[in-house]
Amino acid sequence: MIMKNSLILLCLTITALGNSRVFGQAPALPAQFGPHFWTATVKVVGEDGNPIVGADVAVQYTVPTPPDSGQQTYGEIKGITDADGIFEASHADSSWSLGVVVEKTGYYKTQMGHQFYFDEKRRNPSFTLLLKKIVKPVAMYAKQITSLKVPEFNKAIGYDLMIGDWVGPYGKGVDADLFFTEKHTDPQSGYILSITFPKPGDGIQEFTVPDTELGSGFRSTHEAPVDGYQVEVSQTEATNPKRNFYFRVRTKLDENGNVVSARYGKIYGDIAQFVYYFNPTPNDRNIEFDPKQNLLGGLQSFEQVRAP
């Protein structure tokens, strides 16, 4: 069903901090590109790989209009997944892109986009989307950093996750949870940005989000890993939206080097642009953030975190 001015289809891009996909402006239509029939097959599965029955699916599509019309037309086909976790939507139109949104009570919403690129082979796409359960969201310190500005080059500068600022004399922070070091390798643009840690046992480990989870409202595991943490991680190239991290800080070790106490968190995004989540409770590896309980106050609008 066509709905004018009632649906915003966002540009087919995943942002590193907001975890959403959007549609952009309509490309110029080739003269030979006319209405076509398409079928989108959506399969929804849970974290155990089994199909999810009764999930709400919305397949949104763009409908090109004349350049001088002054408006864009959109459409949407809704339904629920069957016993195999599948929903199919079909339509005949001149769409250049689709958006798929999947929701179910008790799960985090997920979404993804698809562009036809005026290619007949892309007119009948099949998607497999993962829904993650809402288990136990907790209060955490969370902040979005859109562009990290290290106060001084070629020097390890401490950052306090509970204050959300550099440690003195560069900011209001008291305890250094992480050290950021930005080393410039040439006068123009070459650099190495790295994270290190102040205490033995502290560390970080990378995790990559699969394509089936890139549009999920919750991209990490529900708990941070017990071990596998490294003492340093670096970035030397453009920000990678699939790159994310778990971290362990404020660690206390016994005489044998075993972890007695530690605090855990996660980072969505590469280390120049990212969102961090920090659980302040010792030995609680739960990193499922409740956006209604951000312990870090006084944030600017561009620093606020809305996704778990």
Secondary structure, 3 states (H helix, E strand, C coil): CEEECCCCCCECCCCCCCCCCEECCCCCCCCCCCCEEEEEEEEEECCCCCECCCCEEEEEEEECCCHHHCCCEEEEEEEECCCCCEEEEEEEECCCEEEEEEECCCECCEEEEEECCCCHHHCCCEEEEECCECCCCEEEEEEEECCCCCCCCCCCEEEECCCCEEECCCCCECCCCEEEEEEECCCCCCEEEEEECCCCCCEEEEEECCHHHCCECCCCCCECCCCCCECCEEECCCCCCCEEEEEEEEEEECCCCCEEEEEEEEEECCCCCEEEEECCCCCCCECCEEEEEECCCCCCHHHCCCCC
